[in-house]
């Protein structure tokens, strides 16, 4: 029986994007099987007392911006710190992972992009979830 790990994430989260490659490197180096578990952050925040970004104090919002900038540079990534279409409902983006799993695909970025192209929605969804 192969070792496995539950991977809770949300595609719209910049933190999931920042940590994904490193996570997948660990998965590969240890030969783990990943159980993908997309989480809708809006519901999670409401259930656990968290505060959505737009409702946080401006000082906390600025600190988040600085942290994103710092981690983007540290990891050598290229994404917008203040996306044009933010915030948006992430259920559609996270739903692509669920659809990939139901279709028997590995829900990495390539499989999800393939699934979206096949469904004819790729362009619209990509604009929505792009950082």
LINBEL-V816951 format. One record per residue. N is the residue number from 1. RES is the residue in one small letter. D_LAST is the distance of its C-alpha to the last C-alpha in whole Angstrom. Layout:
N/RES/D_LAST ; N/RES/D_LAST
This chain:
1/x/37 ; 2/x/34 ; 3/x/32 ; 4/x/29 ; 5/x/26 ; 6/x/24 ; 7/x/21 ; 8/x/19 ; 9/x/15 ; 10/x/13 ; 11/x/10 ; 12/x/8 ; 13/x/9 ; 14/x/7 ; 15/x/11 ; 16/x/11 ; 17/x/9 ; 18/x/11 ; 19/x/14 ; 20/x/14 ; 21/x/16 ; 22/x/18 ; 23/x/19 ; 24/x/20 ; 25/x/22 ; 26/x/24 ; 27/x/24 ; 28/x/26 ; 29/x/28 ; 30/x/29 ; 31/x/30 ; 32/x/28 ; 33/x/27 ; 34/x/24 ; 35/x/24 ; 36/x/21 ; 37/x/21 ; 38/x/18 ; 39/x/18 ; 40/x/17 ; 41/x/16 ; 42/x/18 ; 43/x/21 ; 44/x/21 ; 45/x/21 ; 46/x/23 ; 47/x/26 ; 48/x/25 ; 49/x/25 ; 50/x/22 ; 51/x/21 ; 52/x/17 ; 53/x/15 ; 54/x/16 ; 55/x/20 ; 56/x/20 ; 57/x/22 ; 58/x/21 ; 59/x/22 ; 60/x/20 ; 61/x/17 ; 62/x/17 ; 63/x/18 ; 64/x/15 ; 65/x/13 ; 66/x/16 ; 67/x/15 ; 68/x/11 ; 69/x/12 ; 70/x/15 ; 71/x/14 ; 72/x/11 ; 73/x/15 ; 74/x/17 ; 75/x/15 ; 76/x/15 ; 77/x/11 ; 78/x/9 ; 79/x/5 ; 80/x/5 ; 81/x/7 ; 82/x/8 ; 83/x/6 ; 84/x/9 ; 85/x/9 ; 86/x/9 ; 87/x/11 ; 88/x/11 ; 89/x/14 ; 90/x/12 ; 91/x/16 ; 92/x/15 ; 93/x/12 ; 94/x/15 ; 95/x/17 ; 96/x/17 ; 97/x/17 ; 98/x/21 ; 99/x/22 ; 100/x/21 ; 101/x/23 ; 102/x/26 ; 103/x/26 ; 104/x/27 ; 105/x/24 ; 106/x/22 ; 107/x/19 ; 108/x/17 ; 109/x/14 ; 110/x/17 ; 111/x/19 ; 112/x/16 ; 113/x/15 ; 114/x/19 ; 115/x/20 ; 116/x/18 ; 117/x/19 ; 118/x/22 ; 119/x/22 ; 120/x/21 ; 121/x/18 ; 122/x/15 ; 123/x/14 ; 124/x/14 ; 125/x/12 ; 126/x/10 ; 127/x/9 ; 128/x/9 ; 129/x/6 ; 130/x/4 ; 131/x/0
